[in-house]
């Protein structure tokens, strides 16, 4: 079945979707529900569509692409600079570790990903779609809670940080420091998203909620790490006495595992809070997707809280790093599946199947529907301002046939 099939009058032909049982424009994907219109070997659940990630056409849902997961608003052509940015952060972590620069290592670990995420908000037009005051409140609340939480719990975990990673805390302090502090921090990092959702009602889109939830969690984590590790700045610029393996573990946990896990948990909760069902399905399984998103977030939080016990027990440093990274991979995968589900099943813009729209992902001119009929990308995977700009300047069909004979003479 071709996406270019047309009827005799030049309009796109239609076909019945086997999932939503609706006549839709012919193409590779249904413009209403996003499912495949062509035959595929994939016989999995139609509501999941594992062969095509909603925010990035051509990618399998389980493809480990961290850029299309953390920055879902971006078009395919805009993702290379952010992949480069992630690579630069990783290279800076390695360089500061190899040079034994703990202060620089802490700074890169705490601020690297949050700063890149702020650039993403600018590049993806989230600043236009979400009021600036909302983003400022989210970031400010996250920073304030992060600093306050560390000041409140600093006495509890001071001994653990004084003796370094892997040395452990004995006896009765394990449950308090190993579970109480991590769980309290995880709950507090979600407060900015919940607070904004309560005080700023209005139009909601899942990816806006993701951006707000991830921003609040990243700001909380950055502030908490900078505050808690600030005493290490007094130890001098170069720490020649510190073992290299300890610095590598700190770089991996503080610079990779902690911020990525925080972004995943905050993004999942934000997506769940901003998710809305279409009007025609408002009362059909309305809480299934939101419940799945919350369940994913709770599962990641439980695993992360369990790592608190690992951190305060006498486990080898390499084991700590591996466990943290495993939880991070699972958290990012849960975020990817959660965003995919939300984009597949959330409310969509007004359907104007007779109007053309340029797809920002594949570049095809397709009917203005919830999903691109050519690549399957969700229309709401792009920002509201981008969608509005493309609707204000819709493509116009031009006929390039041969000139009349009288004009050729």
N, C-alpha and C positions, 0 to 999 in steps of 0.2 A: 504494500500500500504506500503510495507516494504522497509526500506532503504537497506536491504540486498538481494533484488531480483537480481538474476544473470542469465545470459544466459547459454547455454550449454557449451560454451567455457570458462566459468569462469569469464567473464567480467560483469560489472554491466549493467542491462537492462536499456532501455530508455522508456520515456513516453512523450506525448505532453503536455506542459504547457498550460492551458486554458487562461492565461493572455498574455504571450509573443508569443504564438503560435509557439513554437520551441520544437524540440525533445531534451530532457535533461535527464541526468541520473536519474533513479528512486530514490525516497526518500520522505521525509516529505515536503521538500521545493524545489522550483526551484533554480538551481544553477546560473541561469542568472538574473532573476528579483527578486528572494527572496520570491515570493508568495507561499502560501500553495499549494501543489500538492494533498493532501488528502482533503476529505470533512470536513468542519468545520461548526459549527452553525453560525459563524460570517459571516454576509452578508454585511459587511461594505465596504467602498471604498477599492478596491484592491491596489491602489497606496499608501495607508497609512499603511495597515497590523497592525492593532491595537493590535492583540493578541500576537505579538512577537516583543519585542524591539530589534533593530538591533545589539546593542552593548552588550546584555546580554541575552542569550537564556533562555527560560523558564519564562521570565518576560513579563507581559502585558505592553503595552506602557504607560498606565496611573498609573502603580504601583509607589507609592511614595518612590522610592529607591534613596536616595541622593548620595550614593556612586557610583552606576553604571551610574549616570547622570553626576556628577562632574569629575569622573575618568574613562571615557569610554574606554581608551586604555587597561585597566587592564583585565586580565582573571578572571573568577569567583573565582578561588582559591587564587588570589592575593588581593582580596578586603577586607578580614577580618582585616588585619593590618590597613587599612585606615579607616574602620569603627571604630576600636579601637581608632585611632588618633582623629577622630571627637568627639568621646565620651570623650576623655581626655581633649580636648579643652573646651567642654561644662562643664565638671566637674571643670576645672580650673576657668571658668567664675563664676560658682556658689560659689566656695570656696573663691575667692577673693572678691566677693560681700558680703558673709556672714561675712568675717573677716574685712570688711570695709577697703580694701587696694586699693584705687583708682589708684595709680601708676601701681601696678601689674595688675589691671583690664584693664587699658588702653593698657598695653603692650600685654596682652593675646588677647584682642579684636582686636588690630590692626595687630598683627604679626602671630596669630595662624593659620588661614586658608592659608595665603600666604606661610608660611613655609611648611605646609603640601602639598601644591600644588607643591612647588619646589621638594619635595621628590617624588611626583608622576611623575614629568617630568623625574627624574632619573630612577625610577623603571620601567617606561613604555618605556624606550629607546628613548624618545623624544630628549634627548641630542645627540643621534647618528643620528637620522633622520633629525633634524634641526641643521644647523650650530650654534656652540656655540656663535659666534659673533652676530648672529641674536637674540638669546635669551638675550644676554647681552645688546644689543641695546634696545630691547623691555623693559626689566626691568629698565634699566637706564633712558630711556625716561619717563617711567611711574613715577618713583621716582622723577625725576626732575620736571616734570609737576605738580605732586601732591604738592611738597613743594612750588613751585612758585605760584600755584593757591591760596594756603592758605595765603602766605605772601601778595598776591595782594588783597585778599578779607577779610583779617583778621579784618580790621577796620570796615567793614560792619556788620560782625556778632559777633563782640566782645561782644556787649551788650547781645546778646542772650545766649552766653555761660557763661557769668558772672552770669546771673540770673538763669542758670540751665535749664534743660529740662522742658517744659510745662509752663513756665512763660510767654512766648510770647513777641512779639515786636509790638508796636502800630503803627496804622495809615499808613502813606505813605511808610513805610519801608517794608510792608508785601510783595508787589509784587516784589520789588528788592531782598530782602533777601529770600523770600519764593519761588520764581520762578527763578530769575536770577542766583543766586549762584548754586542751584542744577542742573539746565540745563547746565550751563557753565561747571560744574564739570563732568557731564555725557558725554558731548561732548569731553572734554579734555582726559578723560580716554580711549576714542576710538582712539585717535591720534596715539599711538604706533603701533597698528595693521595696520592702514591705511598707516602709514609711511613705515613700513617694507614691506607691500605688494607692495608699489610703487618702493622702491629702491632695493628689492630683488626678482626679477622675477625668475621663474623657475618652476620645478615640484610642483604641488599643490595637497594636500589632505585635505579633510574637517576637519579631526581631528587635523591636524597640525595647521590649522587656528584657531580652537577652542583653542588649547593650547596657541598660541601666543596672541590671543585676551584676553583670561582670565588672562594670566600672566600680560599683560600690565595694565588691569583694576585693578587687585589685588594689584600690586605694587603702582599704583596711589592712591588707597584707603588707603593702609597702610601708605604711606608717608604723605598723607593729614591728616589722623586721628592723627598720632603721632605728627605732627607739630601743628595742631590746638589745641590739648589737652595737649600739653607740659606744659603750665603754671600750670596745676594741679599737676605736680610733685613737685612744690615748696610748696605745702600745707602740706607736711609731709607724712610719710609712712601710718599712720592710720588716717582715717577721722571719728572720733567718733561722730562729730556733724552732719554729713550728714545723711539724712533719708534713711532707708534701701530700701524703694520702689523706690526712685530715682536712687539708684545704680542698682537695678534690671532692671529698664527700660533702663538705659545706657548700661548695659551688653547685654540685648536682642537686642537693636538697633545697638550698635557699634560692638558687637562681633558676631552677627548672621545675622541680616537683611542686614546690609550694605555690608559686604564682599560677602555674597552669591548672592545678587542682582547684585553687580558689576561683579562677575564672570559670571553670566548668561548673562548680557548684552554684556560684552566684548566677551564672547565665541560665542554668536549668530552672532555678527558682523564679528568676525574672521572666523567663519564657512561660512558665506555668501561670504566673500572676497576670500576664498580659494576653494570654491565649483566649480567643473567643470562637464559638462555633458559628457556622453560617446560619442565617435566619431559617432556612428550610430544614436544617438539622439541629436546631437549637435544643430540642427535647429528645434527640436520639443519641444515646450514649454520651451525653454532654460532658461527663466527668472522666471518661476513659483516658483521653489524651492528657488532660491536666493531671490525673492521678498517676499516669505512667511517668510523666516528667518529675513529679514530686517523689515518686518511688525511686527513680534513678538517682535523684539528688540525695535522698536519705541513704541509699546503698553506698554511695561514694563517701558520704559523711561518716557512716559507720566504719568503713574501711580506714578512712583517714584518722578517725579517733583511735582505732586499734593501733595505728602506727605510733600514737603517743606512748603506749605501753612499751613498744619496741625502743623508742628513743630513750626512755628512762631506765630500761633494763640493760644488762651487761651483754648486749649483742655486738658482734663484730661490726665495724664501721661499713665494710663493703656490703654486709647483709642489710644494714639500714638503708643504704643507698638503693640497692636493688629493689627492696620492698616499696620504698617511696616511689620509684620510677614505675613499678608495676601498677600501683594505685593510680598514678598519673595517667598512664595509658588507658586504663579502664575508665577513668573520669572523662577523658577527652572523647573516648568512644561513646560513652553514655550521652555526652553533650551532642555529639554528631547525630546520633539516633533521635534524641529529643528534638533537636531543631528540625530534622527531616519530618518527623511526625507532625509537629506543629504547622509547618508550611503546607503539608499535604491536607490537613483537616481543619485549618482555621478559616474564619470568614474571609471572603475575598472582595475585591472591588466590584463595581457594577459590571455585568457582562455585556459587552457590545461586540458580539461576534461578527457583525457586518462592518465594523470599523477596523482598519489595519493598524498595527502597532509594531514598531521595531523592537525585536528582542535584544536586550543588552548583553545577553550571554552568547548566543550563536550568531547574531547579526541578521537573522531571517526576518522578513516582514510576515507577520502572522496575525490571525484574528485576536482582538483585544479580549482575552479571556483569563481565567485564573491561572492557567498553565500554558506555556509555549507548546504549540502542537508539533513543532519541529524537534526541540531538544528536551522538553519535559520540565524545564526550570520553572519554579513557581514565580509568578509575576511579582508577588510580594517579597521575593528574595532581593529585589532592588528597592531603593529608598522611595518614599512618597514623592519627593521633589523630582527624582529621575523619571518616575512614571508620569508625573504631570507634565514635565517638559516634553516627553515623547508623545504625549497625547495632544499637546498644544500644537505640535508640528508633525502631524501624521504624514506617513509616506503617501505619495500620490502616484497612481498608476499612469504611466506614459506609454503610448503606442509608438514604436520605432519602425513602422512598416515603410515600404518604398514610397517615394514621392509620386504623386500622380503624373501621368505621362505628359500632360500639357505643361507641367512645371519644369520638366526635364529638357524641353526644347528651348 
